């Protein structure tokens, strides 16, 4: 994910070609460290996103819109005051630094022509967005303010002069000669990897970009600088030259890397060496950045909600485990019930031998095959019959405790199994709709409190979206359905599936219900094993191998009365052992 100087160079060239002479119509600040400029040109409007977020710092055009706060933050109001209505003069990047200078022709407080610079510094945790007046280079404000207590190099405070970030003293590879290029690369430490040595010497290139350049040159990506000779340097230069020419002519296309599901997972400012596990798409830098970061931010939102629900489940699991330990302890203690019953029986059978005031008595245990004797403690303040009744009462109490604690322990174990199943549903949830279904399920089960109703305001209803389980098609033409959570599992197994369909589930492992729609046909072994591989993947054992998966006809699957969502019992099952595979079949 190298939003490095070379990638910014590509972005800058495209912005200059599209947005120069555009007018800034509106400015928003949807997040604490992110602003959006709405820029209009005849017949078209653009959204320019600028972010100083430590993990997602960037500048690019975007098609995504985000909700804005009711009250705009102070920095947003300042930008509106100075920049709204202004015309963009151009975008400038000093060398290959990760700094973009957006020059705007606008008006000052007195209505006189003025020029302002919106400086976007993309430097990880040191990223910033700073508004500077020209030509005196005075800071009007920054989205992050700090003084010399934070940085000895400069202050970012209103009224202070703008000082650029420290220079890197690297050479610009777009302007370097072959000799300069070689000398810069070979000036590094010999025990560094070649890609690391290049990154230390060449401006604007991140280590991932350098590694891709090394692979484009036909060299080993992990090669050490010490092993680099004349041939390797020549190959590097020959690989770099056409890329540098394309960059200078604004023809260099960036590369988006997607996984098997078509989701963006990485990008590079130059062509990348293809890996069979991923797909690669060449396009303009702004479009690629928008696709990648839109997906990344969506995943961050999903993971935040996922972790919130996971925290609730972990808290409840911890509470139930403590309760289960006490219940099991009560069961163990209640095992004394049989001994109390024996004492009562022996005392009743030998009551003529008991006298008030005795502290114990030794009696023959007629239940013992060897007729061994047993010593029974007595309360000397009680009569013989009262001593016998005392042990009967203790027996009844212990026996009731054993039954109640045993039942509660079984319920606690079932509840733990249910929560483990919800964890699995969280693992395989792909979007906010999936997580919303899980949240509603947990709310219905009482693990999440329902929001208090406000007077005069209608309570939002739970979403009733059409449940859509994952749908696959086997090579043999069979449709295979996979539930993604307990709500879907119930509907899939109990409502959707026919009696003749095949039902699959991991053996004694929380996971999804999988249905093979047979249509009355006999299912080939290949389809059965592929469906079992999906069942193993969509389970708690997805990282394991040789996972046991049970399968049976749907008509042999029942849901007990009062059981929690997703819980069923089944019979006449068979078991196969498979390795989890998400690509076992084609996803529809």
C-alpha positions as CSV (number, residue, x, y, z in Angstrom):
1,X,0.0,0.0,0.0
2,X,2.7,2.5,-1.0
3,X,1.0,6.0,-1.3
4,X,4.5,7.2,-1.9
5,X,6.0,10.2,-3.8
6,X,5.7,8.4,-7.1
7,X,2.1,7.6,-6.6
8,X,1.4,11.2,-5.5
9,X,3.2,12.3,-8.7
10,X,0.7,10.4,-10.8
11,X,-2.2,11.8,-8.8
12,X,-0.8,15.3,-9.1
13,X,-0.5,15.1,-12.9
14,X,-4.1,13.9,-13.2
15,X,-5.5,16.6,-10.9
16,X,-3.7,19.3,-12.9
17,X,-5.3,18.0,-16.1
18,X,-8.8,17.7,-14.6
19,X,-9.2,20.4,-11.9
20,X,-7.2,23.4,-13.0
21,X,-9.4,26.5,-13.2
22,X,-12.1,24.6,-11.3
23,X,-14.1,26.5,-8.7
24,X,-14.3,25.4,-5.1
25,X,-18.1,25.3,-4.4
26,X,-18.2,23.7,-1.0
27,X,-15.9,22.3,1.6
28,X,-16.8,19.6,4.1
29,X,-15.0,17.9,7.0
30,X,-16.7,14.4,7.4
31,X,-13.9,13.2,9.8
32,X,-11.6,14.8,12.3
33,X,-8.6,14.6,9.9
34,X,-10.3,14.5,6.5
35,X,-11.7,17.2,4.3
36,X,-13.6,17.1,1.0
37,X,-13.5,19.9,-1.6
38,X,-16.4,20.0,-4.1
39,X,-14.9,21.5,-7.3
40,X,-17.0,22.4,-10.3
41,X,-16.0,22.9,-13.9
42,X,-18.4,23.5,-16.8
43,X,-20.6,20.4,-17.1
44,X,-19.0,18.4,-14.3
45,X,-18.3,18.3,-10.5
46,X,-15.5,16.6,-8.7
47,X,-15.0,15.5,-5.1
48,X,-11.4,15.9,-4.0
49,X,-10.6,14.1,-0.8
50,X,-7.6,15.1,1.4
51,X,-6.8,13.0,4.5
52,X,-4.2,13.5,7.2
53,X,-5.2,10.3,9.0
54,X,-2.0,8.5,10.2
55,X,-3.0,5.1,8.6
56,X,-4.9,6.5,5.6
57,X,-3.2,9.8,4.7
58,X,-3.8,10.6,1.0
59,X,-5.1,13.0,-1.7
60,X,-7.3,11.8,-4.6
61,X,-10.5,12.2,-6.4
62,X,-13.4,10.2,-5.0
63,X,-16.9,9.1,-5.9
64,X,-17.7,8.2,-2.3
65,X,-19.8,10.5,-0.1
66,X,-19.7,10.4,3.7
67,X,-22.1,11.9,6.3
68,X,-21.1,15.3,7.6
69,X,-21.4,16.5,11.1
70,X,-24.3,18.8,11.9
71,X,-21.9,21.6,13.0
72,X,-18.8,22.0,10.9
73,X,-15.5,21.9,12.8
74,X,-13.5,25.1,13.2
75,X,-10.9,24.1,10.6
76,X,-13.7,23.4,8.1
77,X,-15.2,26.8,8.8
78,X,-11.8,28.5,8.3
79,X,-11.3,26.8,4.9
80,X,-14.8,27.8,3.8
81,X,-14.1,31.4,4.8
82,X,-10.8,31.5,2.8
83,X,-11.3,29.1,-0.1
84,X,-15.0,28.7,-1.0
85,X,-15.6,30.5,-4.3
86,X,-11.9,30.4,-5.1
87,X,-10.4,29.1,-8.4
88,X,-7.8,26.5,-8.4
89,X,-4.6,27.7,-10.1
90,X,-2.8,24.4,-10.0
91,X,-1.3,21.5,-8.1
92,X,2.4,21.4,-7.3
93,X,4.6,18.7,-5.8
94,X,8.1,19.6,-4.8
95,X,10.3,16.9,-6.5
96,X,8.9,13.6,-5.4
97,X,8.1,14.7,-1.8
98,X,4.8,13.5,-0.3
99,X,3.6,17.1,-0.2
100,X,0.9,18.5,-2.5
101,X,0.5,22.2,-2.8
102,X,-3.0,23.2,-4.0
103,X,-2.9,26.9,-5.1
104,X,-6.2,28.8,-5.0
105,X,-6.9,32.2,-6.4
106,X,-9.4,33.8,-4.0
107,X,-10.2,36.9,-2.1
108,X,-9.1,38.2,1.3
109,X,-11.3,39.7,4.0
110,X,-11.5,43.0,2.2
111,X,-12.4,41.5,-1.1
112,X,-8.9,42.0,-2.6
113,X,-7.4,39.3,-4.9
114,X,-5.3,36.9,-2.9
115,X,-3.6,33.5,-3.3
116,X,-3.8,30.7,-0.7
117,X,-2.0,27.4,-0.5
118,X,-3.7,24.3,0.9
119,X,-0.7,22.1,1.7
120,X,-1.3,18.4,2.0
121,X,1.5,16.6,3.8
122,X,1.3,12.8,3.5
123,X,3.8,11.5,6.0
124,X,2.2,8.8,8.1
125,X,1.6,9.9,11.7
126,X,3.2,13.3,10.8
127,X,0.6,14.0,8.1
128,X,-1.1,17.3,8.1
129,X,-3.3,19.7,6.1
130,X,-2.2,23.3,6.4
131,X,-3.7,26.5,5.0
132,X,-1.0,29.1,4.1
133,X,-1.4,32.6,2.8
134,X,0.8,33.8,-0.1
135,X,3.3,35.4,-0.7
136,X,4.3,35.9,2.9
137,X,4.0,32.1,3.6
138,X,2.1,32.6,6.9
139,X,0.2,29.7,8.4
140,X,-3.5,30.5,8.8
141,X,-4.2,27.2,10.5
142,X,-3.6,23.4,10.3
143,X,-5.8,20.5,10.9
144,X,-3.2,19.5,13.4
145,X,-1.6,22.2,15.5
146,X,1.6,21.7,17.4
147,X,4.5,23.7,18.7
148,X,8.2,23.1,19.5
149,X,7.3,20.9,22.4
150,X,6.2,18.3,19.7
151,X,8.6,19.2,16.9
152,X,12.0,20.9,17.1
153,X,12.0,21.5,13.4
154,X,8.9,23.7,13.1
155,X,5.6,24.9,14.6
156,X,2.3,24.6,12.9
157,X,0.3,27.4,14.6
158,X,-1.7,30.3,13.2
159,X,0.6,33.3,12.5
160,X,3.8,31.3,12.3
161,X,5.8,31.1,9.1
162,X,5.3,27.8,7.1
163,X,8.5,25.7,7.2
164,X,8.5,22.6,4.8
165,X,9.1,19.2,6.3
166,X,12.8,18.2,6.6
167,X,14.5,17.4,3.3
168,X,15.4,13.8,2.7
169,X,18.6,14.5,0.7
170,X,17.7,11.7,-1.7
171,X,18.1,12.0,-5.5
172,X,15.0,12.4,-7.8
173,X,15.0,9.2,-9.9
174,X,12.9,10.9,-12.6
175,X,15.8,13.4,-13.2
176,X,18.8,11.1,-12.4
177,X,21.3,9.9,-15.0
178,X,22.3,6.3,-15.1
179,X,25.5,7.1,-13.3
180,X,23.7,9.0,-10.5
181,X,21.2,6.2,-10.2
182,X,23.9,3.5,-9.8
183,X,26.0,5.6,-7.3
184,X,22.9,6.3,-5.2
185,X,21.9,2.7,-5.0
186,X,25.4,1.4,-4.3
187,X,25.9,4.0,-1.5
188,X,23.8,1.9,0.9
189,X,24.9,-0.7,3.4
190,X,25.9,-3.9,1.8
191,X,23.9,-6.1,4.2
192,X,20.7,-4.3,3.2
193,X,18.3,-5.8,0.8
194,X,18.5,-4.2,-2.7
195,X,15.0,-2.8,-2.4
196,X,15.8,-1.2,1.0
197,X,19.0,0.4,-0.4
198,X,17.0,1.8,-3.3
199,X,14.4,3.3,-0.9
200,X,17.1,4.9,1.2
201,X,18.7,6.5,-1.9
202,X,15.9,7.4,-4.3
203,X,13.3,10.0,-3.5
204,X,9.6,9.1,-3.8
205,X,9.9,5.3,-3.8
206,X,8.6,3.2,-1.0
207,X,10.1,-0.2,-0.1
208,X,7.1,-2.1,-1.7
209,X,7.5,0.0,-4.9
210,X,11.3,-0.7,-5.0
211,X,10.6,-4.4,-4.4
212,X,8.3,-4.5,-7.4
213,X,10.9,-2.6,-9.5
214,X,13.5,-5.2,-8.5
215,X,11.1,-8.0,-9.7
216,X,10.4,-6.1,-12.9
217,X,14.1,-6.1,-13.5
218,X,14.0,-9.9,-13.3
219,X,15.9,-10.1,-10.0
220,X,15.2,-11.7,-6.7
221,X,13.0,-9.4,-4.6
222,X,15.1,-10.3,-1.5
223,X,18.5,-9.9,-3.1
224,X,21.1,-8.2,-0.9
225,X,23.0,-5.1,-2.1
226,X,26.2,-7.0,-1.5
227,X,25.2,-9.4,-4.3
228,X,24.4,-6.7,-6.7
229,X,26.9,-6.2,-9.6
230,X,27.1,-4.6,-13.0
231,X,24.5,-6.9,-14.5
232,X,22.0,-6.2,-11.7
233,X,22.5,-2.4,-11.8
234,X,22.1,-2.4,-15.6
235,X,18.9,-4.5,-15.4
236,X,17.5,-2.1,-12.7
237,X,18.2,0.9,-14.8
238,X,16.7,-0.6,-17.9
239,X,13.5,-1.6,-16.0
240,X,13.3,1.9,-14.5
241,X,13.8,4.0,-17.7
242,X,10.5,3.3,-19.5
243,X,8.6,3.8,-16.3
244,X,10.3,7.1,-15.7
245,X,9.6,8.3,-19.2
246,X,5.9,7.3,-18.8
247,X,5.7,9.1,-15.5
248,X,7.2,12.3,-17.0
249,X,4.7,12.1,-19.9
250,X,1.8,11.5,-17.6
251,X,1.2,8.0,-19.1
252,X,2.3,5.8,-16.1
253,X,-0.6,3.6,-15.0
254,X,-0.8,2.4,-11.4
255,X,-1.8,-1.1,-10.5
256,X,-4.6,-2.3,-8.3
257,X,-4.2,-5.8,-6.7
258,X,-7.4,-7.7,-5.8
259,X,-8.0,-11.0,-4.1
260,X,-10.1,-13.9,-5.4
261,X,-13.3,-12.2,-4.5
262,X,-12.3,-9.0,-6.4
263,X,-11.7,-7.0,-3.2
264,X,-8.7,-4.5,-3.4
265,X,-5.9,-5.6,-1.2
266,X,-2.9,-3.5,-2.4
267,X,-1.8,-1.0,-5.0
268,X,1.4,0.2,-6.7
269,X,2.3,3.3,-8.6
270,X,3.8,1.2,-11.4
271,X,3.1,-2.2,-13.1
272,X,3.5,-5.1,-10.7
273,X,4.7,-8.6,-11.3
274,X,1.6,-10.8,-11.3
275,X,1.1,-13.4,-8.6
276,X,-1.4,-16.2,-9.5
277,X,-3.2,-15.7,-6.2
278,X,-4.3,-12.2,-7.1
279,X,-5.8,-10.3,-10.1
280,X,-4.2,-7.0,-11.3
281,X,-5.8,-4.0,-13.0
282,X,-4.0,-1.1,-14.5
283,X,-5.7,2.3,-14.2
284,X,-5.3,5.9,-13.3
285,X,-3.9,6.6,-9.8
286,X,-6.9,8.6,-8.6
287,X,-9.3,5.8,-9.5
288,X,-7.2,3.2,-7.9
289,X,-6.7,5.1,-4.7
290,X,-10.5,5.7,-4.5
291,X,-11.3,2.0,-4.9
292,X,-8.6,0.8,-2.5
293,X,-9.2,3.3,0.3
294,X,-13.0,3.1,0.0
295,X,-12.8,-0.6,0.5
296,X,-10.2,-0.2,3.3
297,X,-12.4,2.3,5.2
298,X,-15.5,0.1,4.7
299,X,-13.5,-2.8,6.3
300,X,-12.4,-0.6,9.1
301,X,-16.0,0.2,9.9
302,X,-17.0,-3.4,9.6
303,X,-14.1,-4.5,11.9
304,X,-15.0,-1.9,14.4
305,X,-18.6,-3.1,14.6
306,X,-17.3,-6.7,14.6
307,X,-15.0,-6.1,17.5
308,X,-17.8,-4.3,19.4
309,X,-20.0,-7.4,19.1
310,X,-17.1,-9.7,19.8
311,X,-16.4,-7.8,23.0
312,X,-20.0,-8.4,24.1
313,X,-19.8,-12.1,23.4
314,X,-16.5,-12.5,25.2
315,X,-17.9,-10.7,28.2
316,X,-20.9,-12.9,28.3
317,X,-18.8,-16.0,27.7
318,X,-16.6,-15.1,30.6
319,X,-19.6,-14.6,32.9
320,X,-21.2,-17.9,31.9
321,X,-17.9,-19.8,32.4
322,X,-17.7,-18.5,35.9
323,X,-21.3,-19.5,36.5
324,X,-20.7,-22.9,35.0
325,X,-17.7,-23.5,37.3
326,X,-19.9,-22.9,40.3
327,X,-22.7,-25.1,38.9
328,X,-20.3,-28.0,38.4
329,X,-18.9,-27.4,41.9
330,X,-22.5,-27.7,43.2
331,X,-23.0,-30.9,41.3
332,X,-19.8,-32.4,42.8
333,X,-20.8,-31.4,46.3
334,X,-24.3,-32.8,45.7
335,X,-22.8,-36.2,44.9
336,X,-22.9,-36.7,48.7
337,X,-26.6,-37.3,48.3
338,X,-26.3,-41.1,47.9
339,X,-24.2,-41.2,51.1
340,X,-26.9,-39.3,53.1
341,X,-29.6,-41.7,51.8
342,X,-27.5,-44.7,52.9
343,X,-27.0,-43.2,56.4
344,X,-30.8,-42.7,56.7
345,X,-31.6,-46.2,55.6
346,X,-29.1,-47.8,57.9
347,X,-30.2,-45.7,60.9
348,X,-33.9,-46.6,60.2
349,X,-33.1,-50.3,59.9
350,X,-31.1,-50.3,63.1
351,X,-33.1,-47.7,65.1
352,X,-33.4,-50.1,68.0
353,X,-29.6,-49.8,68.5
354,X,-29.6,-46.0,68.7
355,X,-29.9,-44.1,72.0
356,X,-30.2,-40.3,72.6
357,X,-26.8,-38.9,73.4
358,X,-24.7,-41.1,71.1
359,X,-22.2,-39.2,68.9
360,X,-21.7,-41.9,66.4
361,X,-22.6,-45.5,65.7
362,X,-20.9,-48.3,63.6
363,X,-23.4,-50.3,61.6
364,X,-23.1,-53.1,59.0
365,X,-23.6,-51.8,55.5
366,X,-26.0,-54.5,54.0
367,X,-25.5,-52.9,50.5
368,X,-21.8,-53.9,50.6
369,X,-21.2,-57.4,49.2
370,X,-18.5,-57.9,51.8
371,X,-20.8,-56.6,54.6
372,X,-18.3,-54.0,55.8
373,X,-19.2,-51.7,58.6
374,X,-19.6,-48.0,58.4
375,X,-19.4,-45.3,61.0
376,X,-22.3,-42.8,61.0
377,X,-21.9,-39.4,62.9
378,X,-24.9,-38.6,65.1
379,X,-26.2,-35.5,66.8
380,X,-26.5,-36.4,70.5
381,X,-29.2,-33.8,71.0
382,X,-31.5,-35.6,68.6
383,X,-33.6,-38.7,69.2
384,X,-32.8,-41.9,67.1
385,X,-35.7,-41.2,64.7
386,X,-34.7,-37.5,64.4
387,X,-31.1,-38.5,63.4
388,X,-32.5,-40.7,60.7
389,X,-34.8,-38.0,59.4
390,X,-31.9,-35.5,59.5
391,X,-30.0,-37.6,56.9
392,X,-33.1,-38.1,54.8
393,X,-33.6,-34.3,54.7
394,X,-30.0,-33.8,53.7
395,X,-30.4,-36.4,51.0
396,X,-33.5,-34.8,49.5
397,X,-31.8,-31.4,49.6
398,X,-28.6,-32.6,48.0
399,X,-30.5,-34.7,45.4
400,X,-32.6,-31.6,44.4
401,X,-29.4,-29.5,44.2
402,X,-27.8,-32.1,42.0
403,X,-30.7,-32.2,39.6
404,X,-31.0,-28.4,39.5
405,X,-27.3,-27.7,39.2
406,X,-26.9,-30.4,36.6
407,X,-29.7,-28.9,34.5
408,X,-28.4,-25.4,34.9
409,X,-24.9,-26.6,33.9
410,X,-26.2,-28.2,30.8
411,X,-28.0,-25.0,29.9
412,X,-24.8,-23.0,30.5
413,X,-22.8,-25.4,28.3
414,X,-25.5,-25.0,25.6
415,X,-25.3,-21.2,25.9
416,X,-21.5,-21.3,25.6
417,X,-21.9,-23.4,22.4
418,X,-24.4,-20.9,21.1
419,X,-22.0,-17.9,21.7
420,X,-19.2,-19.8,20.0
421,X,-21.5,-20.2,17.0
422,X,-22.2,-16.5,17.0
423,X,-18.4,-15.9,17.1
424,X,-18.1,-18.0,14.0
425,X,-20.9,-16.0,12.4
426,X,-18.8,-12.8,13.2
427,X,-15.8,-14.4,11.6
428,X,-17.5,-15.0,8.3
429,X,-19.6,-11.7,8.2
430,X,-18.7,-9.8,5.1
431,X,-20.6,-6.5,5.4
432,X,-22.6,-4.3,7.7
433,X,-25.9,-6.1,6.8
434,X,-24.4,-9.4,8.1
435,X,-23.3,-7.7,11.3
436,X,-26.7,-6.0,11.7
437,X,-28.4,-9.4,11.6
438,X,-26.1,-10.7,14.3
439,X,-26.7,-7.5,16.4
440,X,-30.4,-8.0,16.1
441,X,-30.1,-11.7,17.1
442,X,-28.1,-10.8,20.2
443,X,-30.6,-8.1,21.1
444,X,-33.5,-10.5,20.7
445,X,-31.6,-13.0,22.9
446,X,-31.1,-10.4,25.6
447,X,-27.3,-10.0,25.3
448,X,-27.7,-6.4,24.1
449,X,-30.1,-3.9,25.7
450,X,-32.7,-2.5,23.5
451,X,-32.3,1.3,23.1
452,X,-34.6,3.3,25.4
453,X,-37.6,4.8,23.7
454,X,-37.6,8.6,23.7
455,X,-40.9,10.3,24.3
456,X,-42.5,11.4,21.1
457,X,-40.0,9.5,18.9
458,X,-40.8,6.3,17.2
459,X,-38.4,3.4,17.9
460,X,-36.5,2.2,14.8
461,X,-37.7,-1.2,13.7
462,X,-35.3,-4.1,13.2
463,X,-34.4,-4.5,9.5
464,X,-36.4,-7.1,7.7
465,X,-34.2,-7.5,4.7
466,X,-34.5,-10.6,2.6
467,X,-32.1,-13.1,3.9
468,X,-29.6,-14.1,1.3
469,X,-27.3,-17.0,2.2
470,X,-24.2,-17.6,0.2
471,X,-25.0,-19.5,-3.0
472,X,-22.5,-21.7,-4.8
473,X,-22.8,-24.0,-7.9
474,X,-20.8,-27.2,-8.1
475,X,-19.1,-28.5,-11.3
476,X,-21.9,-31.1,-11.4
477,X,-24.6,-28.4,-11.5
478,X,-25.9,-28.6,-7.9
479,X,-26.8,-25.5,-6.0
480,X,-25.2,-25.3,-2.6
481,X,-26.4,-22.8,0.0
482,X,-24.4,-21.6,3.1
483,X,-25.9,-19.7,6.0
484,X,-23.8,-16.9,7.3
485,X,-25.4,-16.6,10.8
486,X,-27.8,-18.3,13.1
487,X,-30.8,-16.4,11.7
488,X,-29.9,-17.5,8.2
489,X,-29.1,-21.1,9.4
490,X,-32.6,-21.5,10.8
491,X,-34.4,-20.1,7.7
492,X,-32.1,-22.1,5.4
493,X,-32.5,-25.5,7.2
494,X,-36.1,-25.2,8.5
495,X,-37.8,-23.1,5.8
496,X,-35.8,-23.2,2.5
497,X,-34.5,-26.8,2.3
498,X,-36.6,-29.7,1.1
499,X,-36.7,-33.1,2.9
500,X,-34.7,-34.7,0.1
501,X,-31.9,-32.1,0.3
502,X,-28.6,-32.9,1.9
503,X,-27.7,-31.0,5.1
504,X,-24.1,-30.6,6.2
505,X,-22.4,-29.3,9.4
506,X,-19.0,-29.7,11.0
507,X,-19.1,-32.4,13.7
508,X,-19.3,-30.9,17.2
509,X,-17.7,-27.7,15.9
510,X,-19.7,-24.4,15.6
511,X,-20.3,-23.5,12.0
512,X,-22.7,-22.7,9.2
513,X,-25.5,-24.9,8.0
514,X,-24.9,-26.0,4.4
515,X,-27.6,-27.3,2.1
516,X,-27.2,-29.2,-1.2
517,X,-30.3,-28.7,-3.3
518,X,-30.7,-32.2,-4.8
519,X,-34.0,-31.7,-6.7
520,X,-34.5,-35.4,-6.2
521,X,-31.3,-36.3,-7.9
522,X,-28.5,-38.4,-6.5
523,X,-25.5,-36.3,-5.4
524,X,-22.1,-37.3,-6.8
525,X,-19.3,-37.8,-4.3
526,X,-17.3,-34.9,-5.8
527,X,-20.2,-32.4,-5.0
528,X,-20.6,-33.8,-1.5
529,X,-16.9,-33.4,-0.7
530,X,-16.9,-29.9,-2.2
531,X,-19.9,-28.9,0.0
532,X,-18.2,-30.5,3.0
533,X,-15.1,-28.3,2.3
534,X,-17.3,-25.2,2.3
535,X,-18.9,-26.4,5.6
536,X,-15.4,-26.8,7.1
537,X,-14.4,-23.4,5.9
538,X,-17.4,-21.6,7.2
539,X,-16.8,-23.0,10.7
540,X,-14.6,-22.4,13.7
541,X,-12.2,-25.0,12.2
542,X,-11.5,-23.0,9.0
543,X,-7.8,-22.8,9.9
544,X,-7.5,-26.5,10.6
545,X,-7.1,-29.6,8.3
546,X,-8.9,-32.9,8.1
547,X,-12.0,-31.4,9.6
548,X,-14.9,-33.9,10.4
549,X,-18.2,-32.9,8.6
550,X,-21.5,-34.6,9.2
551,X,-24.1,-34.9,6.5
552,X,-27.6,-36.3,6.4
553,X,-30.9,-35.8,4.7
554,X,-32.7,-32.6,5.7
555,X,-35.7,-34.7,6.9
556,X,-33.5,-36.1,9.7
557,X,-32.7,-32.6,11.1
558,X,-35.0,-31.2,13.9
559,X,-35.0,-28.1,16.1
560,X,-35.9,-28.8,19.7
561,X,-38.6,-26.7,21.2
562,X,-37.2,-23.6,22.9
563,X,-33.7,-24.1,21.4
564,X,-31.6,-21.0,20.6
565,X,-31.2,-19.8,17.0
566,X,-29.1,-22.1,14.8
567,X,-29.3,-25.1,17.2
568,X,-30.6,-28.4,15.7
569,X,-30.3,-32.1,16.4
570,X,-29.9,-34.7,13.7
571,X,-29.7,-38.5,13.1
572,X,-28.6,-41.1,10.6
573,X,-25.6,-39.0,9.7
574,X,-22.4,-40.0,8.0
575,X,-19.0,-38.2,8.5
576,X,-16.4,-37.2,6.0
577,X,-13.0,-35.6,6.7
578,X,-12.0,-32.7,4.5
579,X,-9.7,-29.6,4.4
580,X,-11.5,-26.2,4.5
581,X,-11.7,-24.6,1.0
582,X,-13.4,-21.3,0.3
583,X,-12.9,-21.9,-3.5
584,X,-14.3,-25.4,-3.5
585,X,-17.1,-24.2,-5.7
586,X,-18.0,-21.2,-7.8
587,X,-19.7,-18.4,-5.8
588,X,-22.8,-17.1,-7.6
